[in-house]
Amino acid sequence: MGNLVPSQMFDHNLDVVKGPSLMHRLDFAADPDYAALELAGDTIHEGGLMSLTAAGKLIAGCPSGGASIVQPMPIFAIQGLNDFDANSDVGNLSGGVMSGVVGTGGFEIATTEFDSALTYAPNELLASDEAGTKGWVTKAAGPAYGAETIVGCVSRPAAANADGANMLAFWTMFLPSAVTPTP
Amino acid sequence: MRSAETRMINETLVAGLTSGDNFLQKEAIDGLNDYLRVTMREDGFARRLCPPVNITAADLDRQVDTAKPVVVRDKEPNSPVAYSVPFGTTPMNHYIKGPRYRIMFDRILSRRFNADVNTLLTYDMDIRQILNDYILKDIMGEEDRKYIGLTDWICGAGGRTVAAGPVLINQTDPSTGSSKWVSGGTIDREGLANMMKGLPSSIRHLNPSTALVNNITVWDVVALGREQIGGNLAEELFVNGFAERIIMGIPWVITIKTDLVATNSIYQYTEPKYLGDFLILDDITVSTKNENYMIEFFGYESIGATIANDAAVCRVDFNYGAQVTPPDWKPAAVWGD
């Protein structure tokens, strides 16, 4: 709270490269879980991977379901947590809601929010970087329907865009992790 | 049976909305827009507490780190106190510096309504009214929900962070020197007079200019007798009920939104020039599209509003528990204790 410091315009980006027409694309808006984000020391940047909590609020990352049949849906942020239309300075009416494109929609997206230390090739599956930076995507450690939720499939290797930002392009998808039967 | 007039209105609207003729389509859309604007200003209580001002792109202030629209406004500067000195003494310097604040914008959307045009023709009632009601309720409710939420936040309801504490009722805000949310007392002459002390009790000495109350609580005022409010008013309220009127020098805005303004609670707001802003970047617009026999439309607006002065609002919860003594606007307990 207080006065916000937004991300610089070209540091964190989401480009919806291909997909349905803008006015009918599958996006989703919900309140961020400020308390959980603050507690975990997480933030959400534009292009970052988000998912819903059981309370219907957005958090950074997309944890795998594990023993539960609850499988978080990947959502890619259209705004950053502290962008002026998603949050606001004290005393302002605006903000309090974030939105993102839903990972199960037919999108090819490019994002700055990925583990750039790795090299990506087309057709490689992507998962949430839960062990690293929440909100980044990274290479999946195993096959689909394994230990991780698959959130995308690489379409183009990472490359600098026209603004000099390194972006990874992939088709969004949602392949939930395996559910361990409850004994 | 529906009336011939209603049938004509519905058919004309559908014909206009689905027409390829730009003039007819504009006429139909203008009909919706015109109605929306008038009713919105009458019915949204937030707009009555802080009258809206339309702005254009030329009024926006550019930011280097974001393309999101922002308006920057100056805030009244503080001035150090004057002091007495003996002759021959020179004044202390004070560098001139004034605070500023930003007004940020977002968008309010209605749902996108869609239908087969032929099913719209089968309604008995005026379909324009149905559609307008849906869009109005959604947009107005969201404006008011956010405005009352911000009011409560400033009055001490806590914020959106982990550090936010419980509701800070009956505690003094050190930044304003008074409590902004008190509980206690009953709705009688003494209680209402004590309510009026809320805003002037702060170190900024503002006066209330509007009270906001719901249409349940206001009947407690109607119940006040001759000994409380005088014979003529008591009789007039008993006969005619409570219309919006001036009580203790300020107009009372009465809302039916009891989910937003709690029963037994009364909010007070100071004059708009001390309160904040209500800027309209995109006035309410109904976007309409038709494709073959399907039509769809939705309403949207983009506003930026603030309560930029934290001493400009206060709230009283009457009949709080068994406490009947009017509450103290400067309680000993302080926020953060």
Interface residues (C-beta under 8 A of the other chain):
Chain A: M1 N3 V5 P6 S7 Q8 M9 Y34 A35 E38 L39 D83 F84 D85 A86 S88 D89 G91 N92 L93 S94 G95 G96 V97
Chain B: Q63 D65 T66 A67 K68 P69 V70 Y101 R102 I103 M104 F105 D106 R107 K146 Y147 L150 I154 G159 R160 T161 V162 G276 I303 G304 A305 T306 I307 A308 D310
